[in-house]
Amino acid sequence: MRMLNSIVKDCSDDIKIAPTIKHTLTNATLQERVAYFTPKKDALVDINNNIINIAMEIVSILSNAPAAS
């Protein structure tokens, strides 16, 4: 949950500075754009992997739970 709150805060912060980012990225070189977006992509990949791991743990727990009678 903290991770999700962090993402929401980051997105909120990005929206607040969006006009500046748009101007900066419009004039940025390809390398500068890659440098800007790579950490964001990496964070999303990490979050996705964490979600998958949590889902797999839930499935494992549920598959080992005794059936309701």
MMTF fields as JSON, N, C-alpha, C and O atoms, coordinates in Angstrom:
{
  "mmtfVersion": "1.0.0",
  "mmtfProducer": "UNKNOWN",
  "numBonds": 275,
  "numAtoms": 276,
  "numGroups": 69,
  "numChains": 1,
  "numModels": 1,
  "chainsPerModel": [1],
  "groupsPerChain": [69],
  "chainIdList": ["A"],
  "bondAtomList": [4, 2, 8, 6, 12, 10, 16, 14, 20, 18, 24, 22, 28, 26, 32, 30, 36, 34, 40, 38, 44, 42, 48, 46, 52, 50, 56, 54, 60, 58, 64, 62, 68, 66, 72, 70, 76, 74, 80, 78, 84, 82, 88, 86, 92, 90, 96, 94, 100, 98, 104, 102, 108, 106, 112, 110, 116, 114, 120, 118, 124, 122, 128, 126, 132, 130, 136, 134, 140, 138, 144, 142, 148, 146, 152, 150, 156, 154, 160, 158, 164, 162, 168, 166, 172, 170, 176, 174, 180, 178, 184, 182, 188, 186, 192, 190, 196, 194, 200, 198, 204, 202, 208, 206, 212, 210, 216, 214, 220, 218, 224, 222, 228, 226, 232, 230, 236, 234, 240, 238, 244, 242, 248, 246, 252, 250, 256, 254, 260, 258, 264, 262, 268, 266, 272, 270],
  "bondOrderList": [1, 1, 1, 1, 1, 1, 1, 1, 1, 1, 1, 1, 1, 1, 1, 1, 1, 1, 1, 1, 1, 1, 1, 1, 1, 1, 1, 1, 1, 1, 1, 1, 1, 1, 1, 1, 1, 1, 1, 1, 1, 1, 1, 1, 1, 1, 1, 1, 1, 1, 1, 1, 1, 1, 1, 1, 1, 1, 1, 1, 1, 1, 1, 1, 1, 1, 1, 1],
  "groupList": [{"groupName": "MET", "atomNameList": ["N", "CA", "C", "O"], "elementList": ["N", "C", "C", "O"], "formalChargeList": [0, 0, 0, 0], "bondAtomList": [1, 0, 2, 1, 3, 2], "bondOrderList": [1, 1, 2], "singleLetterCode": "M", "chemCompType": "L-PEPTIDE LINKING"}, {"groupName": "ARG", "atomNameList": ["N", "CA", "C", "O"], "elementList": ["N", "C", "C", "O"], "formalChargeList": [0, 0, 0, 0], "bondAtomList": [1, 0, 2, 1, 3, 2], "bondOrderList": [1, 1, 2], "singleLetterCode": "R", "chemCompType": "L-PEPTIDE LINKING"}, {"groupName": "LEU", "atomNameList": ["N", "CA", "C", "O"], "elementList": ["N", "C", "C", "O"], "formalChargeList": [0, 0, 0, 0], "bondAtomList": [1, 0, 2, 1, 3, 2], "bondOrderList": [1, 1, 2], "singleLetterCode": "L", "chemCompType": "L-PEPTIDE LINKING"}, {"groupName": "ASN", "atomNameList": ["N", "CA", "C", "O"], "elementList": ["N", "C", "C", "O"], "formalChargeList": [0, 0, 0, 0], "bondAtomList": [1, 0, 2, 1, 3, 2], "bondOrderList": [1, 1, 2], "singleLetterCode": "N", "chemCompType": "L-PEPTIDE LINKING"}, {"groupName": "SER", "atomNameList": ["N", "CA", "C", "O"], "elementList": ["N", "C", "C", "O"], "formalChargeList": [0, 0, 0, 0], "bondAtomList": [1, 0, 2, 1, 3, 2], "bondOrderList": [1, 1, 2], "singleLetterCode": "S", "chemCompType": "L-PEPTIDE LINKING"}, {"groupName": "ILE", "atomNameList": ["N", "CA", "C", "O"], "elementList": ["N", "C", "C", "O"], "formalChargeList": [0, 0, 0, 0], "bondAtomList": [1, 0, 2, 1, 3, 2], "bondOrderList": [1, 1, 2], "singleLetterCode": "I", "chemCompType": "L-PEPTIDE LINKING"}, {"groupName": "VAL", "atomNameList": ["N", "CA", "C", "O"], "elementList": ["N", "C", "C", "O"], "formalChargeList": [0, 0, 0, 0], "bondAtomList": [1, 0, 2, 1, 3, 2], "bondOrderList": [1, 1, 2], "singleLetterCode": "V", "chemCompType": "L-PEPTIDE LINKING"}, {"groupName": "LYS", "atomNameList": ["N", "CA", "C", "O"], "elementList": ["N", "C", "C", "O"], "formalChargeList": [0, 0, 0, 0], "bondAtomList": [1, 0, 2, 1, 3, 2], "bondOrderList": [1, 1, 2], "singleLetterCode": "K", "chemCompType": "L-PEPTIDE LINKING"}, {"groupName": "ASP", "atomNameList": ["N", "CA", "C", "O"], "elementList": ["N", "C", "C", "O"], "formalChargeList": [0, 0, 0, 0], "bondAtomList": [1, 0, 2, 1, 3, 2], "bondOrderList": [1, 1, 2], "singleLetterCode": "D", "chemCompType": "L-PEPTIDE LINKING"}, {"groupName": "CYS", "atomNameList": ["N", "CA", "C", "O"], "elementList": ["N", "C", "C", "O"], "formalChargeList": [0, 0, 0, 0], "bondAtomList": [1, 0, 2, 1, 3, 2], "bondOrderList": [1, 1, 2], "singleLetterCode": "C", "chemCompType": "L-PEPTIDE LINKING"}, {"groupName": "ALA", "atomNameList": ["N", "CA", "C", "O"], "elementList": ["N", "C", "C", "O"], "formalChargeList": [0, 0, 0, 0], "bondAtomList": [1, 0, 2, 1, 3, 2], "bondOrderList": [1, 1, 2], "singleLetterCode": "A", "chemCompType": "L-PEPTIDE LINKING"}, {"groupName": "PRO", "atomNameList": ["N", "CA", "C", "O"], "elementList": ["N", "C", "C", "O"], "formalChargeList": [0, 0, 0, 0], "bondAtomList": [1, 0, 2, 1, 3, 2], "bondOrderList": [1, 1, 2], "singleLetterCode": "P", "chemCompType": "L-PEPTIDE LINKING"}, {"groupName": "THR", "atomNameList": ["N", "CA", "C", "O"], "elementList": ["N", "C", "C", "O"], "formalChargeList": [0, 0, 0, 0], "bondAtomList": [1, 0, 2, 1, 3, 2], "bondOrderList": [1, 1, 2], "singleLetterCode": "T", "chemCompType": "L-PEPTIDE LINKING"}, {"groupName": "HIS", "atomNameList": ["N", "CA", "C", "O"], "elementList": ["N", "C", "C", "O"], "formalChargeList": [0, 0, 0, 0], "bondAtomList": [1, 0, 2, 1, 3, 2], "bondOrderList": [1, 1, 2], "singleLetterCode": "H", "chemCompType": "L-PEPTIDE LINKING"}, {"groupName": "GLN", "atomNameList": ["N", "CA", "C", "O"], "elementList": ["N", "C", "C", "O"], "formalChargeList": [0, 0, 0, 0], "bondAtomList": [1, 0, 2, 1, 3, 2], "bondOrderList": [1, 1, 2], "singleLetterCode": "Q", "chemCompType": "L-PEPTIDE LINKING"}, {"groupName": "GLU", "atomNameList": ["N", "CA", "C", "O"], "elementList": ["N", "C", "C", "O"], "formalChargeList": [0, 0, 0, 0], "bondAtomList": [1, 0, 2, 1, 3, 2], "bondOrderList": [1, 1, 2], "singleLetterCode": "E", "chemCompType": "L-PEPTIDE LINKING"}, {"groupName": "TYR", "atomNameList": ["N", "CA", "C", "O"], "elementList": ["N", "C", "C", "O"], "formalChargeList": [0, 0, 0, 0], "bondAtomList": [1, 0, 2, 1, 3, 2], "bondOrderList": [1, 1, 2], "singleLetterCode": "Y", "chemCompType": "L-PEPTIDE LINKING"}, {"groupName": "PHE", "atomNameList": ["N", "CA", "C", "O"], "elementList": ["N", "C", "C", "O"], "formalChargeList": [0, 0, 0, 0], "bondAtomList": [1, 0, 2, 1, 3, 2], "bondOrderList": [1, 1, 2], "singleLetterCode": "F", "chemCompType": "L-PEPTIDE LINKING"}],
  "groupTypeList": [0, 1, 0, 2, 3, 4, 5, 6, 7, 8, 9, 4, 8, 8, 5, 7, 5, 10, 11, 12, 5, 7, 13, 12, 2, 12, 3, 10, 12, 2, 14, 15, 1, 6, 10, 16, 17, 12, 11, 7, 7, 8, 10, 2, 6, 8, 5, 3, 3, 3, 5, 5, 3, 5, 10, 0, 15, 5, 6, 4, 5, 2, 4, 3, 10, 11, 10, 10, 4],
  "groupIdList": [1, 2, 3, 4, 5, 6, 7, 8, 9, 10, 11, 12, 13, 14, 15, 16, 17, 18, 19, 20, 21, 22, 23, 24, 25, 26, 27, 28, 29, 30, 31, 32, 33, 34, 35, 36, 37, 38, 39, 40, 41, 42, 43, 44, 45, 46, 47, 48, 49, 50, 51, 52, 53, 54, 55, 56, 57, 58, 59, 60, 61, 62, 63, 64, 65, 66, 67, 68, 69],
  "secStructList": [7, 2, 2, 2, 2, 2, 2, 2, 2, 2, 2, 2, 2, 2, 2, 2, 6, 2, 2, 2, 2, 2, 2, 2, 2, 2, 6, 7, 7, 2, 2, 2, 2, 2, 2, 2, 2, 2, 2, 2, 2, 2, 2, 2, 2, 2, 2, 2, 2, 2, 2, 2, 2, 2, 2, 2, 2, 2, 2, 2, 2, 2, 2, 2, 1, 7, 7, 7, 7],
  "xCoordList": [0.82, 0.0, 0.869, 0.558, 1.96, 2.852, 3.418, 3.598, 3.698, 4.249, 3.241, 3.599, 1.978, 0.931, 0.784, 0.641, 0.819, 0.743, 1.914, 1.759, 3.079, 4.263, 4.082, 4.44, 3.523, 3.29, 2.301, 2.505, 1.224, 0.216, 0.844, 0.576, 1.678, 2.343, 3.261, 3.267, 4.041, 4.932, 4.136, 4.523, 3.023, 2.193, 1.617, 1.575, 1.176, 0.627, 1.687, 1.415, 2.893, 3.989, 4.293, 4.548, 4.263, 4.523, 3.454, 3.759, 2.195, 1.115, 1.304, 1.073, 1.723, 1.918, 3.009, 2.931, 4.025, 5.124, 5.066, 6.038, 3.912, 3.77, 4.123, 4.819, 3.673, 4.047, 5.562, 6.083, 6.259, 7.721, 8.33, 9.242, 7.811, 8.329, 8.091, 8.982, 6.873, 6.56, 7.533, 8.065, 7.766, 8.698, 10.103, 10.794, 10.51, 11.853, 12.011, 13.011, 11.019, 11.124, 10.978, 11.556, 10.222, 10.073, 11.426, 11.731, 12.221, 13.527, 14.664, 15.826, 14.335, 15.369, 15.882, 15.18, 17.111, 17.668, 17.101, 16.482, 17.31, 16.846, 17.46, 16.767, 18.741, 19.41, 18.803, 18.657, 18.454, 17.837, 16.446, 16.048, 15.717, 14.387, 14.508, 13.758, 15.447, 15.669, 16.065, 15.577, 16.941, 17.377, 16.206, 16.175, 15.256, 14.094, 13.127, 12.64, 12.852, 11.816, 12.307, 11.504, 13.574, 14.074, 13.805, 13.312, 14.098, 13.8, 12.303, 11.927, 11.46, 10.016, 9.588, 8.767, 10.142, 9.822, 10.319, 9.606, 11.537, 12.098, 11.252, 11.041, 10.769, 9.92, 8.62, 8.144, 8.045, 6.809, 7.04, 6.187, 8.172, 8.503, 8.635, 8.127, 9.314, 9.46, 8.101, 7.842, 7.243, 5.908, 5.119, 4.449, 5.195, 4.501, 4.989, 4.18, 6.295, 6.842, 6.376, 6.078, 6.309, 5.825, 4.364, 3.977, 3.559, 2.139, 1.998, 1.185, 2.783, 2.737, 3.143, 2.498, 4.203, 4.649, 3.594, 3.366, 2.953, 1.898, 0.731, 0.19, 0.341, -0.753, -0.408, -1.264, 0.828, 1.246, 1.222, 0.846, 1.615, 1.558, 0.113, -0.174, -0.792, -2.207, -2.753, -3.463, -2.429, -2.882, -2.335, -3.055, -1.075, -0.464, -1.168, -1.452, -1.449, -2.137, -3.532, -3.953, -4.244, -5.605, -5.629, -6.553, -4.642, -4.626, -4.302, -4.631, -3.66, -3.34, -4.394, -4.326, -5.364, -6.414, -7.378, -7.68, -7.858, -8.827, -10.13, -10.544, -10.747, -11.996, -13.103, -13.164, -13.971, -15.118, -16.102, -16.321, -16.688, -17.627, -19.061, -19.964],
  "yCoordList": [-1.187, 0.0, 1.258, 2.242, 1.21, 2.369, 2.62, 3.765, 1.52, 1.662, 2.36, 3.237, 1.958, 2.574, 4.053, 4.891, 4.369, 5.776, 6.574, 7.73, 5.951, 6.612, 6.907, 7.983, 5.94, 6.129, 7.267, 8.123, 7.267, 8.324, 9.685, 10.651, 9.764, 11.027, 11.451, 12.616, 10.493, 10.814, 11.322, 12.301, 10.652, 11.078, 12.462, 13.309, 12.675, 13.986, 15.071, 16.147, 14.772, 15.735, 15.995, 17.133, 14.931, 15.087, 15.954, 16.776, 15.769, 16.569, 18.041, 18.919, 18.307, 19.693, 20.386, 21.584, 19.614, 20.223, 19.862, 20.048, 19.342, 18.896, 19.962, 19.652, 21.211, 22.215, 22.372, 22.521, 22.337, 22.448, 21.226, 21.341, 20.035, 18.796, 18.798, 18.452, 19.193, 19.215, 20.121, 19.747, 21.302, 22.23, 21.63, 21.684, 21.066, 20.487, 19.319, 19.229, 18.416, 17.242, 17.61, 16.946, 18.649, 19.083, 19.504, 19.253, 20.14, 20.625, 19.659, 19.954, 18.514, 17.576, 16.727, 16.479, 16.297, 15.341, 13.964, 13.765, 13.034, 11.666, 11.098, 10.455, 11.33, 10.814, 11.403, 10.701, 12.674, 13.311, 12.744, 12.568, 12.463, 11.86, 10.46, 10.089, 9.694, 8.342, 8.414, 7.633, 9.342, 9.495, 9.874, 9.478, 10.626, 11.034, 9.867, 9.646, 9.119, 8.09, 6.74, 5.974, 6.425, 5.111, 4.8, 3.709, 5.693, 5.364, 5.143, 4.305, 5.887, 5.715, 4.353, 3.674, 3.949, 2.637, 1.54, 0.569, 1.685, 0.678, 0.533, -0.578, 1.648, 1.6, 0.864, 0.084, 1.106, 0.413, -1.08, -1.886, -1.459, -2.876, -3.525, -4.626, -2.855, -3.385, -3.542, -4.554, -2.552, -2.621, -3.767, -4.512, -3.91, -5.0, -6.346, -7.234, -6.506, -7.76, -8.019, -9.159, -6.972, -7.13, -7.555, -8.407, -6.975, -7.34, -8.801, -9.531, -9.224, -10.622, -11.548, -12.572, -11.2, -12.034, -12.118, -13.189, -11.002, -11.001, -11.871, -12.649, -11.745, -12.556, -14.04, -14.861, -14.386, -15.79, -16.303, -17.45, -15.469, -15.864, -16.091, -17.047, -15.223, -15.381, -16.673, -17.41, -16.955, -18.196, -19.397, -20.371, -19.338, -20.439, -20.652, -21.787, -19.565, -19.669, -20.25, -21.133, -19.747, -20.229, -21.682, -22.42, -22.095, -23.486, -24.456, -25.639, -23.969, -24.821, -24.744, -25.488, -23.854, -23.716, -24.893, -25.364, -25.364, -26.469, -26.002, -24.853, -26.897, -26.563, -26.346, -27.028, -25.396, -25.145, -26.297, -26.822, -26.678, -27.812, -27.375, -28.21],
  "zCoordList": [0.0, 0.0, 0.0, -0.672, 0.762, 0.774, -0.614, -1.03, -1.332, -2.673, -3.582, -4.368, -3.465, -4.276, -3.931, -4.821, -2.642, -2.229, -2.791, -3.184, -2.824, -3.367, -4.858, -5.336, -5.58, -7.016, -7.237, -8.098, -6.446, -6.582, -6.306, -7.02, -5.271, -4.945, -6.091, -6.487, -6.626, -7.743, -8.942, -9.581, -9.245, -10.375, -10.117, -11.009, -8.887, -8.522, -8.682, -9.213, -8.218, -8.358, -9.83, -10.224, -10.644, -12.077, -12.733, -13.598, -12.32, -12.9, -12.546, -13.378, -11.316, -10.884, -11.701, -11.969, -12.092, -12.843, -14.329, -15.06, -14.765, -16.151, -17.178, -18.146, -17.012, -18.022, -18.153, -19.259, -17.028, -17.061, -17.725, -18.544, -17.36, -17.949, -19.453, -20.229, -19.868, -21.299, -22.038, -23.084, -21.5, -22.137, -22.161, -23.178, -21.042, -20.951, -21.913, -22.625, -21.936, -22.804, -24.273, -25.134, -24.573, -25.962, -26.528, -27.694, -25.693, -26.138, -25.817, -26.095, -25.236, -24.793, -25.949, -26.93, -25.802, -26.756, -26.438, -25.393, -27.327, -27.099, -25.823, -25.035, -25.619, -24.425, -23.153, -22.152, -23.189, -22.019, -21.754, -20.602, -22.816, -22.649, -22.065, -21.162, -22.58, -22.054, -20.586, -19.768, -20.254, -18.86, -17.956, -16.791, -18.471, -17.674, -17.466, -16.357, -18.548, -18.469, -17.949, -17.417, -18.079, -17.664, -16.198, -15.911, -15.251, -13.85, -13.6, -12.781, -14.3, -14.138, -14.669, -14.051, -15.812, -16.369, -15.449, -15.195, -14.948, -14.049, -12.791, -12.306, -12.265, -11.07, -11.37, -10.545, -12.539, -12.907, -13.09, -12.719, -13.653, -13.806, -12.433, -12.218, -11.503, -10.147, -9.471, -8.82, -9.625, -9.026, -9.633, -8.918, -10.945, -11.626, -11.104, -10.837, -10.956, -10.441, -9.018, -8.661, -8.201, -6.828, -6.808, -6.008, -7.671, -7.747, -8.153, -7.586, -9.126, -9.565, -8.423, -8.2, -7.699, -6.58, -5.486, -4.925, -5.182, -4.165, -4.622, -3.836, -5.888, -6.417, -6.35, -6.02, -6.658, -6.599, -5.161, -4.922, -4.206, -2.8, -2.365, -1.644, -2.794, -2.452, -3.032, -2.347, -4.284, -4.92, -4.168, -3.949, -3.772, -3.024, -1.691, -1.307, -0.989, 0.305, 0.116, 0.862, -0.887, -1.121, -1.576, -1.236, -2.33, -2.801, -1.67, -1.756, -0.615, 0.531, 1.628, 2.606, 1.475, 2.483, 2.38, 1.284, 3.529, 3.481, 2.827, 2.98, 2.114, 1.426, 2.445, 3.468, 2.157, 3.041, 2.907, 1.816, 4.027, 3.95, 4.017, 3.964]
}
